[in-house]
């Protein structure tokens, strides 16, 4: 009964008002309507959560993500010409890209600038989720094509 005495006002609507209208003049939802909409949305989300999760996996399939991080020791304090690179472990997946804190990765080696202060450099291995977690992406695509939420 008391639910009918409450109507929701959005902040953007409130900012436009020059005066606060009477209850009867306001055309917004009642609190009961808002609660029923939220409950219906939550119920639908509980039924379809597997499909929603599968959609997120498929949408992020081409996004590269870090699958391994390696700490490479550097020829500190000076990386002399000819000793400016350090071997790093090979990647697990084809089409792997690298992000290094300092320097760049070329041909399986971390190439460093001539003068560095760091004793260790972090190298991150990145691959698209379609490659790194191919089985999860494939099962998510199959689930979406079947359209089953269970």
Beta strands, then each sheet from edge to edge (+ up, - down):
strand 1: 64-73
strand 2: 85-87
strand 3: 97-100
strand 4: 104-106
strand 5: 109-111
strand 6: 120-128
sheet 1: 1+ 6- 3+
sheet 2: 2+ 5- 4+
end
